[in-house]
Every structure is written in structure tokens, then in C-alpha cells.
């Protein structure tokens, strides 16, 4: 009888220790601060709610592992060094892992903080190919610029078939510069490159030169405000062309449409995800989000949901026996996620399961056109 009690006690201790190994764990959420910039996009307010919803949706599975996840929100202002400071603060804390930032430029500044450590961060939206220098510590949920540039290039050449192409690239932006450099050499040879600055919206010195080129396509791999001002300047100068860009145009960013109000133009953006095309899973999550938080659901919020879900998946695979080292090690083994926003091949340049969407843009807004195969 005594032996049976000892065996029962050992089983109880082992079971209890498995559940209690990391009873309370913290996931840091990194994003921009709503209101830090007067033109901050509205979707920034949705990010913490989307991350919490991902945790709530896995609450029963987490409970079985004895895990309670707390979110630690770290939002940055417009200080150029803010991403570095924020991730450094997270790394120095007791956070298990981090989700964010959403832009390549922010990851480029912050990534060196955790390089060659045992800390894991995953960006929901950063796609610059050169961010692989921070792997395996910094992973990305989405396709990188090599894939995105390839799809954009194919659309321009096979659908639009232009004879003259101009690329206007914000050269000080790591994302924009990397996107251009990810294009094929053949495509770049037939494209006239103009380098501009992301935060400077005076293009007078280049407007007449670009207009004289008479390009049938203008490629703009820049962020919303810069892209909008370029389109506005060239359209007001009378250039009749088609503007094309990747998902950096930010369809959920009201600044783009506000700057271009009353400006007639035609454009297309090639992107992996869109607020204007949702499958059943995305619509279901959108409806739940709206009922719970009384706010419209955004693509960026959905990607933060999936990125948080990936970290939770790693925790569950380890049956709750997690610390920084084990979660980091598990992320090297499992780089996949069937998420709400799609099937993700995390930080993988080749992924046949990814889809790309063609979204049209004009002075009335954005509209879904088709899925690009």
C-alpha cells in the first residue's frame, strides 16, 4: 500500500509540475502608438484586442497545460529609435516572446537587439527580404519581398504590357529599397529609376523629368503618405499613367485616400491580404470581433491574431513546459500555421500555398479585382 502511495505521489508531482512550469507567461505586443502621429491609422487600436482574442480562443487548451498568458503592450511613438528602445525593454523584461512590429522599417531598426540570442519575435507584416539577417530570432508571418516583387513584376509585364516603366522609390526606406532590389535584373534594365526620400513630399525637381519619360506604368513600392503625394503631384501635372505598388500602400490607411481626394488616377496594388477580400474564416472572425469590440476588423489586426496564435501553438506543442530557450528551439522545428488569414509558411521564401490578390485603386478607394495565380 505504501508503495502505491509513493507511485501516486510521484505521478501527481510530475503532472502538477508539468502544468505549473510556466503558470503565468507574458507575450509582448509591439506596435505603433495610436495618436503618436496625428495621422495614425485607426487599425492600430485593434491590435491589442485581436491578440487578446487569439488567447481567448485557445483558453481551454491553455488551461489544460496550466498556462495563463498575459499581454504586455509596448507601443512606440515617432522617434526613429523607438523600435530599438521598445524591443530592448521587452528583451530585458520577463516576456516569453514578442509579436510585432508590423513594418519592415521598424524591424530593421529593432532586429539587432535580439540577434544571436534565445529570444523569439515574429512580425505579422514585415516582408523586406534583407530582414533574414535577424533569423532565426525574428520571424515573419508573410511572404517576403522576393515573392511580392515577382508577382508584381509578372502582373506588370503580362497584364499591363507597358513599353516604358518608371520606378519611384523612397530610397531611405529599407522596405522600399529592398522591394526594388528584389526585382529581376531584366525588369530593372527596362525600368527608369528615380530615388526620392520617404518623408520629403516635394517632387518638383523630378515631375517634369518623369512626365517627359511618358511612362505607361509608374511603380511605387512606398508607404501610404509618400505614395499618395507622388500620385497627386504627377496626376496634377497631367501624366496619364497606371500606378502600381505592393501592399505598402496601406488600404486601411485613411491618409492615402484623404491626400488623393478629388485627384483622378488609376492604380493597382498587389498584396497577400486585403480588407476587400475575405474568405469564410476571416468573415467569421471579423463578425466576432465586431460583436465583441464594436469596431470594424482589419487585415493588420487579423495578422496580429495569427502571429499570436503561432506563439500559442508553440506553447501547446511543448505542453506548457516553456521558457525563452524552449520556445525559441521549438520555433526552429515548426514554421507553419493554418491561420485565420491563410496558411502561413513562416519565414519561408518558397510557399506554394500562398495566394496574392490584385486590388484596384482610384479616387473612390480600393476594390478587389482578382486572385493572382
C-alpha positions as CSV (number, residue, x, y, z in Angstrom):
1,X,0.0,0.0,0.0
2,X,2.8,2.3,0.9
3,X,4.5,1.7,-2.5
4,X,1.2,2.6,-4.3
5,X,1.0,5.9,-2.4
6,X,4.6,6.7,-3.4
7,X,3.8,6.0,-7.0
8,X,0.6,8.1,-6.9
9,X,2.5,10.9,-5.2
10,X,5.2,10.8,-7.9
11,X,2.6,10.9,-10.7
12,X,0.9,13.8,-9.0
13,X,4.1,15.8,-8.6
14,X,5.2,15.2,-12.2
15,X,1.7,16.1,-13.6
16,X,1.5,19.2,-11.4
17,X,5.0,20.4,-12.3
18,X,4.2,20.0,-16.0
19,X,1.2,22.2,-15.6
20,X,2.9,24.7,-13.3
21,X,6.2,25.0,-15.1
22,X,5.1,28.3,-16.7
23,X,1.8,29.1,-15.0
24,X,2.0,32.7,-16.0
25,X,3.7,33.7,-19.2
26,X,3.9,37.1,-20.9
27,X,3.8,37.8,-24.6
28,X,4.9,41.3,-25.6
29,X,2.9,43.1,-28.3
30,X,4.9,45.7,-30.3
31,X,3.1,48.2,-32.4
32,X,2.9,51.9,-33.2
33,X,1.1,54.2,-30.8
34,X,-2.4,55.4,-32.0
35,X,-2.3,59.1,-31.9
36,X,1.5,59.5,-31.7
37,X,1.2,60.8,-35.2
38,X,-1.9,62.9,-35.9
39,X,-2.5,60.8,-39.0
40,X,-2.1,57.4,-37.2
41,X,-4.3,54.7,-38.9
42,X,-7.4,53.7,-37.0
43,X,-6.5,50.0,-37.2
44,X,-3.7,50.5,-34.6
45,X,-6.4,50.5,-31.9
46,X,-7.5,47.0,-33.0
47,X,-4.2,45.2,-32.5
48,X,-4.3,44.6,-28.7
49,X,-7.9,43.4,-29.0
50,X,-7.0,40.9,-31.8
51,X,-4.1,39.5,-29.8
52,X,-6.3,39.0,-26.8
53,X,-9.0,37.3,-28.9
54,X,-6.4,34.8,-30.1
55,X,-5.6,34.0,-26.5
56,X,-9.3,33.7,-25.5
57,X,-9.9,31.4,-28.5
58,X,-7.3,28.9,-27.1
59,X,-8.2,29.4,-23.4
60,X,-9.4,25.8,-22.9
61,X,-6.2,24.2,-24.4
62,X,-4.0,26.6,-22.5
63,X,-5.9,25.8,-19.3
64,X,-5.2,22.1,-19.7
65,X,-1.5,23.0,-19.9
66,X,-1.8,25.1,-16.8
67,X,-0.8,28.2,-18.8
68,X,-2.2,31.7,-18.3
69,X,-1.0,34.2,-20.9
70,X,-0.7,37.9,-20.1
71,X,-0.2,40.5,-22.8
72,X,2.4,43.3,-22.3
73,X,1.6,46.1,-24.8
74,X,4.6,48.2,-26.0
75,X,3.6,51.0,-28.3
76,X,6.1,53.3,-30.0
77,X,6.0,57.0,-30.9
78,X,7.5,58.6,-34.0
79,X,11.1,58.7,-32.6
80,X,13.3,56.8,-35.2
81,X,15.0,54.9,-32.4
82,X,11.7,54.0,-30.7
83,X,11.6,50.4,-32.2
84,X,15.1,49.6,-30.8
85,X,14.2,51.0,-27.4
86,X,10.9,49.2,-27.2
87,X,12.4,45.8,-28.1
88,X,15.3,46.3,-25.8
89,X,12.9,47.0,-23.0
90,X,10.9,43.8,-23.9
91,X,14.1,41.7,-24.1
92,X,15.2,43.0,-20.6
93,X,11.8,42.1,-19.2
94,X,10.3,38.7,-18.3
95,X,8.5,38.4,-21.7
96,X,8.5,34.9,-23.2
97,X,8.3,36.1,-26.8
98,X,7.2,39.1,-28.8
99,X,4.7,39.8,-31.6
100,X,5.4,42.8,-33.8
101,X,6.4,45.2,-35.3
102,X,4.2,45.4,-38.4
103,X,6.6,47.2,-40.7
104,X,9.9,46.2,-42.2
105,X,11.4,49.6,-41.4
106,X,10.7,49.1,-37.7
107,X,12.1,45.5,-37.6
108,X,15.2,46.8,-39.4
109,X,15.9,49.2,-36.5
110,X,15.0,46.8,-33.7
111,X,16.2,43.4,-35.0
112,X,19.8,43.7,-33.8
113,X,18.6,43.7,-30.2
114,X,17.7,40.0,-30.2
115,X,20.1,38.7,-32.9
116,X,22.1,35.7,-31.8
117,X,20.1,35.4,-28.5
118,X,17.5,32.8,-27.4
119,X,14.6,35.3,-27.8
120,X,11.8,34.9,-30.4
121,X,9.9,37.7,-32.1
122,X,7.5,37.3,-35.0
123,X,6.4,40.2,-37.2
124,X,2.9,39.9,-38.6
125,X,3.6,42.0,-41.7
126,X,7.3,42.8,-42.2
127,X,8.4,41.5,-45.6
128,X,11.7,43.0,-46.6
129,X,14.0,40.2,-47.8
130,X,17.0,41.6,-46.0
131,X,15.4,41.0,-42.6
132,X,16.5,37.4,-42.9
133,X,19.8,38.6,-41.3
134,X,17.8,38.6,-38.0
135,X,16.6,35.0,-38.4
136,X,16.0,32.7,-36.6
137,X,15.3,35.2,-33.8
138,X,13.0,37.4,-35.8
139,X,10.5,35.6,-38.0
140,X,7.9,36.9,-40.4
141,X,4.4,35.6,-41.0
142,X,4.0,36.9,-44.6
143,X,5.8,36.4,-47.9
144,X,9.0,38.4,-48.3
145,X,9.7,41.0,-51.0
146,X,11.2,38.5,-53.4
147,X,7.9,36.7,-53.7
148,X,5.9,40.0,-53.7
149,X,8.2,41.6,-56.3
150,X,8.0,38.6,-58.5
151,X,4.2,38.7,-58.5
152,X,4.2,42.5,-59.1
153,X,6.6,42.2,-61.9
154,X,4.6,39.4,-63.6
155,X,1.4,41.5,-63.4
156,X,3.0,44.5,-65.0
157,X,4.6,42.6,-67.8
158,X,1.8,40.1,-68.6
159,X,-1.3,42.1,-67.8
160,X,-0.4,45.7,-68.5
161,X,2.4,45.1,-71.1
162,X,3.9,48.6,-70.9
163,X,6.7,49.7,-73.2
164,X,8.0,52.3,-70.7
165,X,8.2,51.9,-66.9
166,X,9.4,54.3,-64.2
167,X,10.1,53.3,-60.6
168,X,9.9,56.0,-58.0
169,X,11.5,54.5,-54.8
170,X,11.9,56.0,-51.3
171,X,15.5,55.0,-51.1
172,X,15.8,55.8,-47.3
173,X,13.1,53.2,-46.6
174,X,14.5,49.7,-46.0
175,X,11.3,48.2,-47.3
176,X,11.0,50.3,-50.5
177,X,14.7,49.9,-51.4
178,X,14.6,46.2,-50.7
179,X,11.5,45.7,-52.8
180,X,13.2,47.4,-55.8
181,X,16.3,45.4,-55.3
182,X,14.2,42.2,-55.3
183,X,13.0,42.8,-58.8
184,X,14.7,40.8,-61.6
185,X,17.7,42.3,-63.3
186,X,15.9,42.1,-66.6
187,X,13.0,44.1,-65.3
188,X,15.2,46.7,-63.7
189,X,17.1,47.2,-67.0
190,X,13.9,48.3,-68.8
191,X,12.8,50.5,-65.8
192,X,13.9,54.1,-65.2
193,X,14.7,54.5,-61.5
194,X,14.1,57.8,-59.6
195,X,15.2,57.9,-56.0
196,X,13.3,60.1,-53.5
197,X,13.0,60.4,-49.7
198,X,10.2,58.9,-47.7
199,X,9.4,61.9,-45.5
200,X,10.0,64.6,-48.1
201,X,6.9,65.3,-50.3
202,X,8.4,67.9,-52.7
203,X,8.9,66.2,-56.0
204,X,9.0,69.3,-58.2
205,X,12.6,68.6,-59.4
206,X,11.6,65.3,-60.8
207,X,8.0,65.9,-62.0
208,X,8.8,67.2,-65.5
209,X,11.6,64.7,-66.0
210,X,9.2,61.8,-65.2
211,X,6.5,63.4,-67.3
212,X,8.9,63.6,-70.2
213,X,9.5,59.9,-70.0
214,X,5.8,59.3,-70.8
215,X,5.8,56.0,-68.8
216,X,2.7,53.8,-69.2
217,X,3.4,52.4,-65.7
218,X,4.8,54.0,-62.6
219,X,6.0,51.6,-59.9
220,X,5.7,52.9,-56.4
221,X,6.9,50.5,-53.7
222,X,6.5,53.1,-51.0
223,X,4.3,53.7,-47.9
224,X,0.9,55.4,-48.0
225,X,1.7,59.0,-47.4
226,X,4.7,59.1,-49.8
227,X,2.8,57.1,-52.4
228,X,-0.2,59.4,-52.2
229,X,1.8,62.6,-52.6
230,X,3.7,61.2,-55.6
231,X,0.4,60.2,-57.3
232,X,-1.1,63.6,-56.6
233,X,1.9,65.5,-57.9
234,X,2.2,63.5,-61.2
235,X,-1.6,63.4,-61.8
236,X,-1.9,67.2,-61.3
237,X,1.0,67.6,-63.7
238,X,-1.1,65.8,-66.3
239,X,0.7,62.5,-66.5
240,X,-1.6,59.8,-67.8
241,X,-0.3,56.5,-66.5
242,X,-1.1,53.5,-64.3
243,X,0.4,53.4,-60.8
244,X,1.3,50.0,-59.4
245,X,2.6,49.1,-56.0
246,X,2.8,46.3,-53.3
247,X,0.9,46.1,-50.1
248,X,2.8,49.1,-48.6
249,X,0.1,51.4,-50.0
250,X,-1.9,50.6,-46.9
251,X,-5.5,50.2,-48.0
252,X,-6.7,50.6,-44.4
253,X,-4.8,53.9,-44.0
254,X,-7.2,56.9,-44.4
255,X,-4.3,59.2,-45.1
256,X,-3.9,57.7,-48.6
257,X,-7.5,58.4,-49.7
258,X,-7.6,61.8,-47.9
259,X,-4.5,63.1,-49.7
260,X,-5.8,61.9,-53.0
261,X,-9.4,63.3,-52.6
262,X,-10.5,64.8,-55.9
263,X,-7.5,63.5,-57.8
264,X,-8.3,61.3,-60.8
265,X,-5.9,58.4,-61.1
266,X,-5.8,54.7,-61.9
267,X,-3.7,52.2,-59.9
268,X,-3.3,48.6,-58.7
269,X,-1.8,47.2,-55.5
270,X,-0.6,43.5,-55.3
271,X,-1.0,42.1,-51.8
272,X,-1.3,38.9,-49.8
273,X,-4.2,40.1,-47.7
274,X,-7.0,42.7,-48.1
275,X,-9.9,44.2,-46.2
276,X,-11.7,43.9,-49.5
277,X,-11.4,40.2,-49.9
278,X,-12.2,37.8,-47.0
279,X,-12.9,34.1,-47.0
280,X,-15.3,32.4,-44.6
281,X,-12.8,32.1,-41.8
282,X,-11.9,35.8,-42.0
283,X,-15.5,36.9,-42.2
284,X,-16.4,34.8,-39.1
285,X,-13.5,36.3,-37.1
286,X,-14.5,39.8,-38.4
287,X,-18.1,39.3,-37.2
288,X,-16.9,38.1,-33.8
289,X,-14.5,41.0,-33.5
290,X,-17.2,43.5,-34.3
291,X,-19.7,42.0,-31.8
292,X,-17.1,41.9,-29.1
293,X,-15.3,45.2,-29.6
294,X,-17.8,47.2,-31.6
295,X,-15.2,48.0,-34.2
296,X,-14.5,47.0,-37.8
297,X,-12.0,44.3,-38.3
298,X,-8.8,45.0,-40.3
299,X,-6.3,42.9,-42.1
300,X,-3.5,44.0,-39.8
301,X,-5.5,43.0,-36.8
302,X,-6.0,39.6,-38.4
303,X,-2.3,39.1,-38.9
304,X,-1.6,40.0,-35.3
305,X,-4.2,37.5,-34.3
306,X,-2.4,34.8,-36.4
307,X,1.0,35.8,-35.2
308,X,-0.2,35.5,-31.6
309,X,-1.8,32.2,-32.5
310,X,1.6,30.9,-33.7
311,X,3.3,31.6,-30.4
312,X,0.4,29.9,-28.6
313,X,0.8,26.9,-30.9
314,X,4.4,26.6,-29.9
315,X,3.4,26.7,-26.2
316,X,0.8,24.0,-26.7
317,X,3.2,21.8,-28.6
318,X,5.6,22.0,-25.6
319,X,2.6,21.1,-23.3
320,X,3.2,24.3,-21.4
321,X,6.8,23.5,-20.4
322,X,8.2,26.7,-21.8
323,X,10.8,29.3,-21.3
324,X,12.6,31.5,-23.8
325,X,15.0,28.8,-24.7
326,X,12.4,26.1,-25.3
327,X,10.0,28.3,-27.3
328,X,12.9,29.5,-29.4
329,X,14.0,26.0,-30.1
330,X,10.5,24.9,-31.0
331,X,10.2,27.7,-33.5
332,X,13.1,26.2,-35.4
333,X,11.2,22.9,-35.7
334,X,7.7,24.3,-36.5
335,X,7.4,27.1,-39.1
336,X,3.8,26.6,-40.2
337,X,0.4,27.8,-39.2
338,X,-3.0,27.3,-40.6
339,X,-4.3,30.7,-39.5
340,X,-7.5,32.7,-39.9
341,X,-5.8,34.9,-42.5
342,X,-4.5,31.9,-44.5
343,X,-1.9,29.1,-44.5
344,X,1.4,30.7,-43.4
345,X,4.9,29.3,-44.3
346,X,6.7,31.4,-41.7
347,X,10.0,33.0,-42.9
348,X,10.0,30.6,-45.9
349,X,10.8,32.1,-49.3
350,X,9.1,29.2,-51.2
351,X,5.4,28.6,-50.3
352,X,3.0,27.2,-52.9
353,X,0.1,27.7,-50.5
354,X,0.3,31.5,-50.5
355,X,-2.1,33.5,-52.6
356,X,-1.8,37.0,-53.8
357,X,-4.6,39.5,-54.5
358,X,-5.0,42.2,-57.1
359,X,-6.7,45.3,-55.7
360,X,-7.6,48.3,-57.9
361,X,-7.2,51.9,-56.5
362,X,-8.6,55.2,-57.7
363,X,-10.0,58.4,-56.3
364,X,-13.0,56.5,-54.9
365,X,-11.0,54.0,-52.9
366,X,-9.9,50.3,-53.2
367,X,-11.7,47.3,-54.8
368,X,-10.9,43.6,-55.1
369,X,-10.2,42.6,-58.7
370,X,-9.0,39.0,-58.8
371,X,-6.7,36.4,-57.2
372,X,-3.3,36.2,-58.9
373,X,-2.1,32.7,-59.6
